[in-house]
């Protein structure tokens, strides 16, 4: 092995930097040398170690295999690749590094080690201010994984952040681990992570840092610098270089020079963009490109983000949705969103907080039963509030009624956190709730006034000067740590101020509402005159005051008063005021006022307001425990406002409203909601509170099935009918749904899964669900899925189980053959078979399959009443087997469909032998499109004459009975002894005797009046040619102006068949006559609108388009 003049361990950044210079093709050649022909004396690296790895991962693999010789190996290979300039650069950097011992060898490792140790110590604990203490808790012990999803920045939210939990599911719901946000794409430099207040952004950052510092993740990052905006605010007037700034924020770097940042993978984390008081002017900031150049803090940050300063460094920014636009989107490479807790994560969180199992069970049970609270527990901070408020209620000493609304929960929290102050001062004395609030009334009202005034200004962070303005003593305020938290302590000498905020943004809004109601209650009207009339303000009734508050909140474009308005309405209830009676001198509520307030809210909903404000008024109704919400939602959907497309925010909020409502929704039909596919997906959680859910054609996937399955498994589930047809659920989604079907809480009776890309694997899961004694399923549609014979074999095992309650089964076009019929027959013969209705249409069963099925139909255990076998490639031979079934004495069959099979007159004659039998009790017979003539009609007439008392409906459409055949059957039907009252014989003619689809053939002629000028028509207007020169067609309002399209003269309805020949490519479509001829592409182009369906064909593929 060759001796190397330098080592990888001393120069990791040099190797990574060199690999960064290689284009993709050169990198492939480089890794080829490593795996196939490394320099003499060095081992091969297995191909699996380098396949599809990033440049950094390649460098790390080289370090593992070659240790101190990795850089030497790289130089040898680069020389073979004639990368001489790159080799020169490597040698130059090595020489420079040798002259700067501060950053080489042991010194660099020591700096990195101290850096990680400092960050580990800073982030391994979180401080929790509970009802009784402030203590450090291990982050590892308490951390609960959050749902983080990938998204895009086009919908950067400007709405109220707490109400915008609705932003929690970006397109396709791609979930990622927080530690992986920079992995998988080397192009990602800057990541923006959005999330509402309290959702867990800062804790996620803290866990990311801790995992890195403990070498558990992102080991390729050499330095990680944390720059919270809350701390940068305190030095925003400072002038310093980036290196000086970092050393001041990270004292463990003291003594290092600015070469620290050269050729190393560095990550800067800017946490809390919404808290920034720094001027973020990206257009007029001076350019800073060197870490030693002094400038203002805002200039340094802007230059870092805009890639002027350390362009190779990675940036991670966290922000509430409303502030995300402070950074221009062009500087953001990737957007992620923190969704908060799903149902399982909520339970995990509560388990870690509540060690007593009995208390845990009771808290979880209450949270689930109070729908509004359950939804809000998606926010981790609200989970903490809930635990803090509910644990005392669970104690033996607490006699009060459990809180069920947000306002009641926050009022409870206020009581408990106020008691924190008393326990700090005198732990020997316990005050009752009223006395407790009376004793602390002055400070609570000062904090409330602060909350309200700062809310109007849009401020969520306060300095000591802000507190002093409202007469709040800083030391006294610290006693109320659970309410107004001192968030930043003096840790470094350059900090000038402490900064304060409420424990959560929603608590500031609760305090603001409390202050406003208190001022109205006590006639202290000066500060709340914005909600009062100009004259006789002191005499303003409560309902008028509340109506004015609604009008004021509706003026907000960002909704910053929305949650405040919800709390204000909640406080008007007597149940809330009883909790606050130490602050309020008397109960200011009566049924008549409450009735007028709810009436005003509903009238406000009928105004021409945008959906965001309408949704919040609905939340206000919920807070007032009004149960008429479903009526208001339906009125909204029927109003003119429904024409406005609902945003993702609207859909998620509306789903929350549906879930929170105590009134059960009869039907949730996604197609009634004017929104995008992602909007439809966000409405799915509302399935929890409806009887019927129609979710077809909404591009749903496996992830959507998780929500639906969760609803099926929820206690007291009310879902009875579910349609998921025409969605890409696949077998993985079906597995989730079957888990729901097997749950004892599930009461689902009807399930439609037509065209969901299911295979035989799903049949195994479905059979398992049918085996379950808990299954209530009565009707199942699996049509248009690739189940095949193997799938039906698996499914039949479930059908034969005595626990199976399935009565109706649809298996249209499931690629079945006659082989599957043996298994179907076996299920029909099962001793306790519950199947009553079976549809096997559009499968290649053939006569051999019907022979097998007839065996099952003749079983004494068979209870089948309806059998559909349309388009199953049957001939007259099948009629013999069917006849043997219908003439059996105990046959239960009442309806039979043999349409679209070429049975011919000979087959009808055989079938009629069965119909003649006095044992035959068939009531409905469909023989549409079966190549029947007058002779077949004669056979049927003869059968009716012999057995006239059962058949009620006969379908002979799309046949060729001739006038004589029609007359014969019509005359027979007039016989008063016959029960036949419906005969269908339309669409008849000699053409219907053609075999297969050709019996539905139609003649079409192109309409010259509609032809675009670039289309030349010929062959009696039956041929189209796309030409370059415009044709001299006269102006006509029916002509397609921009699109090279033409309509036919004939109108089509019912069943139609035509053939077309083309060269190179063609688009064949069906469209309504009223399709736009001169509008935009989306209005006119075939397949792009609701008025047309197109088949786009080329020599390679065929694609269907609609809308």
Secondary structure, 3 states (H helix, E strand, C coil): CCCCCCCCCCCHHHHHHHHHCCCHHHHHHHHHHHHHCCCCCCCCCCHHHHCCCCHHHHHHHHHHHHHHHHHHHHHHHHHHCCCHHHHHHHHHHHHHHHCCHHHCHHHHHHHHHHHHHHHHHHHCEEEEECCCCEEEEEHHHHCCCCEEEEECHHHCCCCCCCHHHHHHCCHHHCEECHHHCCCCCCCCCEEEEECCCCCCHHHHHHHHHHHHHCCCCCCCCCEEEECCHHHHHHHCCCEECHHHHHHHHCHHHCCCCHHHHCCCCEEEEECCHHHCCCCCCCCCCCCCCCCCCCEEHHHHHHHHHCCCCCCCCEEEEEECHHHHHHCCHHHCCEEEEEEECCHHHHHHHHHHHCCCHHHHHHHHHHHHHCHHHHHHCCCHHHHHHHHHHHHHHHCCCCCCCCCCCHHHHHHHHHHHHHHHHHHHHCCCCCCCHHHHHHHCHHHHHHHHHHHHHHHHHCCCCEEHHHHHHCCCCHHHHHCCCCCEEEEECCCCCCCCCCEEEECCHHHHHHHHHHHHHHHHHCCCCHHHHHHCCCCCHHHCCHHHHHHHHHHHHHCCCCCCCHHHHHHHHHHCCHHHHHHCCCCCCCCCCCHHHHHHHHHHHHHHHCCCCCHHHHHHHHHHHHHCCCCCHHHHHHHHHHCHHHHCCECHHHHHHHHHHHHHCCCCEEEEEHHHCCECHHHHHHHHHHHHHEEEEECCCCCCCHHHHHHHHHHHHCCCCCCCEEECCCCCCHHHHHHHHHHHHCCCCCCCCEEECCCCCCCHHHHHHHHHHHHCCCCCCCEEECCCCCCHHHHHHHHHHHHCCCCCCCCEEECCCCCCECHHHHHHHHHHCCCCCCCCEEECCCCECHHHHHHHHHHHHCCCCCCCCEEECCCCCCCHHHHHHHHHHHCCCCCCCCEEECCCCCCHHHHHHHHHHHHHCCCCCCCEEECCCCCCCHHHHHHHHHHHHHCCCCCCEEECCCCCCHHHHHHHHHHHHCCCCCCCCEEECCCCCHHHHCCHHHHHECCCCECHHHCCCCEEEECCCCEEEECCCCCCCCCCCCCCCCCCCCCECCCCCCCCECCCCCCCEEEEEEECCCCCCCCCHHHHCCCCCCCEEEEEEECCCEEEEEC
